[in-house]
Amino acid sequence: MSDSFDVIVIGAGPGGYVCAIRAAQLGMKVACVEKRSTLGGTCLNVGCIPSKALLQSSENFEETKHKFADHGIMVEGVKLDLQRMQARKGEVVSANTKGVEFLFKKNKVTWLKGEGRITAPGKVEVAGQSYDAKNIIIATGSDSAPLRGVEVDEKQVVTSTGVLELEKVPDHLVVIGGGVIGLELGSVWRRLGAEVTVIEYLDRLAPGMDGETAKQFERVLTKQGIKFKLKSKVTAAAKSAEGVTLTVEPASGGAAEEVKADVVLLAIGRRPYTDNLGLAEVGVELDERGRVKTDKHFATNVPGIYAIGDVIAGAMLAHKAEDEGVALAEILAGQAGHVNYGVIPAIVYTWPEIASVGESEEELKARGQAYKVGKFPFMANGRARAMGDVDGFVKILADKETDRVLGAHILGPDAGTLIAEVAIAMEFGASAEDVARTCHAHPTLNEAVKEAALAVDGRPLHI
Ligand SMILES: Cc1cc2nc3c(=O)[nH]c(=O)nc-3n(C[C@H](O)[C@H](O)[C@H](O)COP(=O)(O)OP(=O)(O)OC[C@H]3O[C@@H](n4cnc5c(N)ncnc54)[C@H](O)[C@@H]3O)c2cc1C
């Protein structure tokens, strides 16, 4: 095998593998280093894809048990075969990771198997062999953040990786952290029969998302049976044969209480992963949170070394990593690669889903931006009623002067798909009126987006 490349990408997650494919499409000779036995990174192996497989399966289970009867479909004796459900999840993951392997072959990207280490600018060592590269791209992603006093064993105290592999439905699952991962995976196990309690340090869920939408989301999840302990912090976890006893204190200090669980999911966030990469030795700078520091073109302080994805600043999302991978490959090919960080959708794939793009009301207020709000509830949308999914609303925020769309926040059925319409509108600099005057098919959930856009001008038709 030749040992000299135009580009060596370290890490084959959505940032790294997409960057490798795009660079190869642009005529570069590319290798991608991956130490896992399969490609696709966190996202395909232990993140987005397996979690969505279990979310879908558990939603199907819950619908069959509790919602089908509303439609006149009477099913008796619904049983859970968790082993089969887990096996299906494995098949979904495997089809996706093999798909990336196929794409590497198709695009002539060389997979260097093993742990990559940068030994000098332009030099990467993998499995004892040294390779030369004109450009090195760090795409090593992230790992679950630890919490002092709570030791992970992936059996009783698990991260998102362990909770995706449980072989039995726990009686009581306690989730530490009310962010995206905790809420999605908490929902999976609640639907499959666990009692679920979420302990969150802040006074709200889904930090960073629009406050009003997050509050409504909390009400919906509470109605579904998830219990929340907000403004609380976990300070210790004691394990025994019977389970785990957590010590929980008010976030602002005060008397501690004990919470007992069969399984504890630690989901307080993720930390950038740069272990054993050799960054200190080659002098690549990290920021105060351990992320690789880059400029606007993804360049580190060391010439020829770049970084993208979860390992750099910004939202830890697969599509953000992918878009950075494409932009960087294009920059290296002399093109004008670019990511619009103002229009990156964020979604929580519970049911209903919560999705947002652009700025929240809190952010607009903080920067003194005058804005108008248009809201429309799914209760008044014909398709949502036909589906029996009427929880939630669409909220569109637009510039008070120009009517330009500044953000959208959707809680409702398929919100993650609906938000794409607003993202495209924002990319084109659309006004709320542009969205409102676009003909939307009837009866669709998207009509709620159109109605919210009409509501920005105070003239919704169906409410
Ligand atoms: C449970 C869960 C659910 C998620 N759901 C979603 C979702 O629905 N939507 C979404 O957008 N995001 C989701 N995410 C986040 C998403 O997975 C990440 O944002 C995304 O994977 C980041 O991509 P990346 O390429 O930067 O890094 P990663 O996907 O973390 O990939 C990095 C890869 O680098 C490899 N690596 C590290 N160091 C080395 C080395 N020295 N040598 C060789 N290989 C190395 C690792 O093995 C890994 O495979 C989820 C995450 C989790 C944990």
The ligand as an ORCA input file, in Angstrom:
! r2SCAN-3c Opt
* xyz 0 1
  C     -26.875      8.265     21.930
  C     -26.563      9.373     20.955
  C     -27.528      9.778     20.072
  C     -27.250     10.782     19.156
  N     -28.236     11.167     18.293
  C     -27.984     12.131     17.397
  C     -28.970     12.511     16.457
  O     -30.075     11.960     16.432
  N     -28.674     13.482     15.569
  C     -27.461     14.107     15.565
  O     -27.243     14.990     14.737
  N     -26.496     13.774     16.446
  C     -26.727     12.798     17.349
  N     -25.742     12.419     18.215
  C     -24.438     13.120     18.139
  C     -23.596     12.566     16.988
  O     -23.418     11.191     17.164
  C     -22.258     13.279     16.923
  O     -22.471     14.666     16.836
  C     -21.465     12.846     15.713
  O     -21.247     11.450     15.730
  C     -20.116     13.570     15.651
  O     -19.419     13.152     14.539
  P     -17.830     13.191     14.483
  O     -17.484     12.713     13.120
  O     -17.339     14.512     14.901
  O     -17.312     12.166     15.589
  P     -17.690     10.675     15.986
  O     -18.955     10.235     15.359
  O     -17.568     10.618     17.458
  O     -16.548      9.798     15.320
  C     -15.216      9.868     15.717
  C     -14.540      8.557     15.355
  O     -13.140      8.726     15.539
  C     -12.591      7.514     16.011
  N     -11.312      7.835     16.639
  C     -11.070      8.627     17.709
  N      -9.747      8.747     17.942
  C      -9.149      7.996     16.987
  C      -7.800      7.732     16.679
  N      -6.788      8.283     17.371
  N      -7.528      6.914     15.640
  C      -8.523      6.349     14.910
  N      -9.819      6.566     15.148
  C     -10.127      7.408     16.173
  C     -13.639      6.999     16.968
  O     -13.488      5.600     17.135
  C     -14.928      7.384     16.236
  O     -15.378      6.308     15.443
  C     -25.972     11.391     19.125
  C     -24.973     10.966     20.013
  C     -25.258      9.961     20.907
  C     -24.168      9.501     21.844
*
